Amino acid sequence: MNFDVTLADIQAAATRIAGKIRRTPTYHSAGLSARLGVETVVKVESLQLGGSFKVRGCFNKLMGMSEAELARGVVTVSGGNHAIAVSMVASAMGARALVLMPKDVAPLNIALTRSAGGEVELCEDAIEAFGKAADYAAQGMTNIHSFDDPAIIAGHGSLGLELASDASGRLDHVFISIGGGGFSAGVGAALKGLDPAVRIHGVETEGATTMTQALAAGKPVPLRPTSIARTLNAPFATERTMAAARQFLEDIVVVPDIEAVREIVWVLQNGRVLLEPAAACVVAAAVASKDKFKPGERVGLVLCGSNVALEDIAAWRTQFGV
């Protein structure tokens, strides 16, 4: 299929959700600029409401639903950030949110989802959860897919508009993490729509190479991810997000979990910002790619979320010796 979210869709979504979300800061990082050898700016989306970019798409989706649809409630599948965002947005709009989660999800994410107003139902794995979501949708609830939905993607793309506006000049390279591919699709459509010359690098972690495997096979490939970057652990990509990846991504950089943990520690100590592995892996990917940067180029890093338990960070540091 052809990718079906346009720059105009994203601009309309940004207007719709304005005032509902935070315009998170974009700023020059002296520390990362020194490490990468070129000027580097970071978009600190980890400070977004709900701890990640996900509220952008969720507000755009739910604000486009009818009162009757909202009254019947929404259901979704998520291991964390999307669950928190759907619950938060549905609660703000007076709708019921049922979240189907794999049973091995981080306890913190269950607690954050419930505190945001969502009802949690645990499933054996994500594949079972997606099946149950279809059943609930058949009963009248609206299934809010975490990444394969044009309204969700358009809402996420609003971050790209902010980044381009606030970066104080053009960007030559932008690094963004990939789970199912909806976030990189929206941000990619926004950035490429504004500047076709920008090079967008997707980032995955070893054990969560959903998009890499799908593109290699030429079709979605079901897998059971094993990465510690749980919010990247989508069990499949889709034809829509694969089309966006083909259209917008320069490449996909795959980094080991240990490097994501290493960068969690570095960013916390040097940048005073808490990142989850799905965000820290972007820093690791940029460091691994620094030989590609030419003098005078500018790099942008999208730091997408901060929902991570401190005890998990401590355990990973012990596991990896970081």
KAGIBEL-V329734 format. One record per residue. PSI is psi as a letter, one per 20 degrees, with the letter a starting at -180 (999 if undefined). Layout:
psi
PSI
PSI
This chain:
psi
q
q
p
k
p
r
h
h
g
g
h
h
g
h
g
g
i
p
i
h
r
q
n
q
q
p
r
p
o
g
g
h
g
g
h
i
j
r
p
p
q
p
o
m
i
i
j
q
p
j
j
r
i
h
h
g
h
g
g
g
g
h
i
i
q
r
h
g
g
h
h
i
r
q
q
r
p
q
j
e
g
h
g
g
g
g
g
g
g
g
g
h
j
k
q
p
p
p
p
p
q
q
i
j
q
p
h
g
h
g
g
h
g
g
h
i
j
q
p
p
p
q
r
g
a
h
g
h
g
h
g
h
h
h
g
h
h
h
i
i
q
p
o
n
p
h
i
m
p
h
h
g
g
g
g
h
i
h
g
h
g
g
g
h
h
i
i
l
r
q
p
h
p
p
p
p
q
p
e
i
i
h
g
h
g
g
h
g
h
g
g
h
h
h
n
i
i
q
p
p
o
q
p
r
q
p
i
l
l
g
h
g
h
g
h
h
i
j
r
p
o
p
r
n
q
j
q
i
m
h
i
i
l
p
i
q
r
r
h
g
h
h
g
g
g
h
h
h
p
g
r
p
p
p
q
q
h
h
h
g
g
g
h
g
g
g
h
g
h
h
i
k
p
p
q
r
h
h
g
h
h
g
g
g
g
g
g
h
j
h
i
i
p
q
p
i
r
p
p
p
p
o
n
h
r
j
n
q
p
h
h
g
g
g
g
h
h
g
g
i
k
999
